[in-house]
């Protein structure tokens, strides 16, 4: 997820910076220099945001899964036939 956010934000910053230079009729060299710096900065920011979002989503899904498994175990622990060690 970090790479996706980095690519999206980096490309958006690059495009916005170039568009800003075109609107203000600036020469190409300073516009491209500023655009590349914006690309790198926002790609780094996007990577950090993406990694944080990835961690939050994975943690949330894992916790929900663990809660459901624990509820299932508690529900089935009273039933002797549900136990894999019971003999019929």
C-alpha positions in Angstrom: 0.0 0.0 0.0 2.9 2.3 0.7 4.2 2.1 -2.9 0.7 2.9 -4.3 0.3 6.0 -2.1 3.9 7.1 -2.9 3.3 6.8 -6.7 -0.1 8.5 -6.5 1.0 11.4 -4.3 4.4 11.8 -6.2 2.8 11.9 -9.6 0.1 14.4 -8.3 2.8 16.7 -6.9 4.8 16.5 -10.1 1.7 17.3 -12.3 0.6 20.1 -10.0 4.1 21.7 -10.0 4.4 21.5 -13.8 0.9 22.9 -14.2 1.8 25.8 -11.8 4.8 26.6 -13.9 2.8 26.6 -17.1 0.2 28.9 -15.7 2.8 31.4 -14.6 4.9 31.1 -17.8 8.0 30.1 -16.1 11.0 28.6 -17.9 11.4 24.8 -18.0 14.5 24.3 -15.9 13.3 25.8 -12.6 9.9 24.2 -13.1 11.3 20.7 -13.7 13.8 21.1 -10.7 11.0 22.1 -8.4 8.7 19.4 -9.8 11.3 16.7 -9.2 11.8 17.9 -5.6 8.0 17.9 -5.1 7.8 14.4 -6.6 10.5 13.0 -4.2 9.0 14.8 -1.2 5.4 13.7 -1.8 6.5 10.2 -2.7 8.2 9.9 0.6 5.2 11.3 2.4 2.9 9.0 0.5 5.0 6.0 1.4 4.8 6.9 5.1 1.0 7.4 4.9 0.6 4.2 2.9 2.6 2.1 5.3 0.7 3.5 8.3 -2.6 2.7 6.6 -1.4 -0.8 5.7 -0.5 -1.4 9.3 -3.8 -0.1 10.6 -5.9 -2.2 8.2 -3.8 -5.4 8.9 -4.0 -4.9 12.6 -7.8 -4.3 12.5 -8.4 -7.4 10.4 -6.2 -9.5 12.6 -7.9 -8.4 15.8 -11.4 -9.0 14.3 -10.3 -12.5 13.2 -8.8 -13.3 16.6 -12.0 -12.1 18.4 -14.2 -14.3 16.1 -12.0 -17.3 16.6 -12.0 -16.9 20.4 -15.9 -16.5 20.4 -16.1 -19.7 18.2 -13.8 -21.6 20.6 -15.8 -20.4 23.6 -19.1 -21.4 22.0 -17.9 -24.8 21.0 -15.9 -25.6 24.2 -19.1 -26.7 26.0 -20.1 -29.2 23.4 -18.2 -32.5 24.0 -18.8 -33.6 20.4 -17.0 -30.5 19.0 -13.8 -31.4 20.7 -11.3 -33.1 18.4 -10.1 -35.4 21.2 -13.6 -36.8 22.1 -14.2 -40.4 21.4 -17.6 -41.6 20.2 
